[in-house]
Each structure stands twice: as C-alpha cells, then as structure tokens.
Amino acid sequence: MRESVIYQDIQQEKALAIVTRLLRRKVGTVPPAQLLKIQALESTQLDDLAEALLDFSSLTDLEAWLVQYQA
C-alpha cells in the first residue's frame, strides 16, 4: 500500500499542508511565488524544509532556503 502512487500523493499533500501552516505561523503570510516553489518540492525536500523552518525568523530565511534548493 505504501508504494502506491495514490498513497504517496496523499502523504505529499499532508506534508505540504503541515509545512505551509507552520510557515504561516512562523513567518506570516507566504507570497504566492514562494508557495509555488514549495509545492514543487519533492517529499524529502519538504521534510528538510519542515526541519529548517524551525530556525526561520522571517520570510527572508524562507527565500534563502528556497534559493539554496532551487540551485
């Protein structure tokens, strides 16, 4: 079951929802451009972002993190 594409998609959506909620709470409203970049992240990158955002203090930190992962 864990190998199915549907299961993986559901898990990805759950992770994305949690990360975006945490980001809003940590740094405020996330601009649409950054949301699109976050939505494009792979599952492992989302996990990394979830951990990294604990150290964020502003949107600048998120932007810097996204630049690092987009490179």
N, C-alpha and C positions, 0 to 999 in steps of 0.2 A: 504494500500500500504506500509506503513512504517513497517508493521510487516513481510513482505515477506523476505525470505532468500536472494533473489537476491538484494533487496534494501539494506539490512544490509551489504551484501558483498561489494556492490559499495561504501557505506559510509565508510566502514573499509579501502578499498583501497585508497579512497580520503584522509582520515586521515593519513594513513601510508605515502602517498606521501608528504603531507604537513610536517609531522614530520621529515622525512628524509631530505627534503630540508632545513628546519630550522636548523637541526643539522649540516648539511654540512656548512651552513653559520656561525653558532655559533662556532663550534669546529674543522672544517675542515673535511677531508675525514674520514668517519666512516668505520672501518675494517669490512670485511665480517662476521666475527664471531658475532660482535655486531648487524649487520643488521639482521642476522638470529634470534637473540633474540628479536629484536624489532618487526620483522614480526610475531613472535609467541605471542605477547601481545594481550590481549583482548581489546576490544574497550574502556572500562573505563580506563584501564591501559595506552592506547595510549593517552587518554585525560590528564591523570596525567603527563605523560612524556612531552607532549606539554607544559604544565604549568611549570614543573620543569626545562626544558631546558633553560628557560629564565634566570636562575641563573647559568647555566653552564659556565665555562671558559676554560675547556679543556676536552679531551677525558676521563681523569681520573674521572671527575664528572659523565659522562655518564656510565662508567663502574661501579662505585659505586652505581648509581641508579639502574642499571640492576641487580646487585647482591642483592640489597635490595628486588626487586620484584621477583627474581627467588627463594628466600629463602622460 
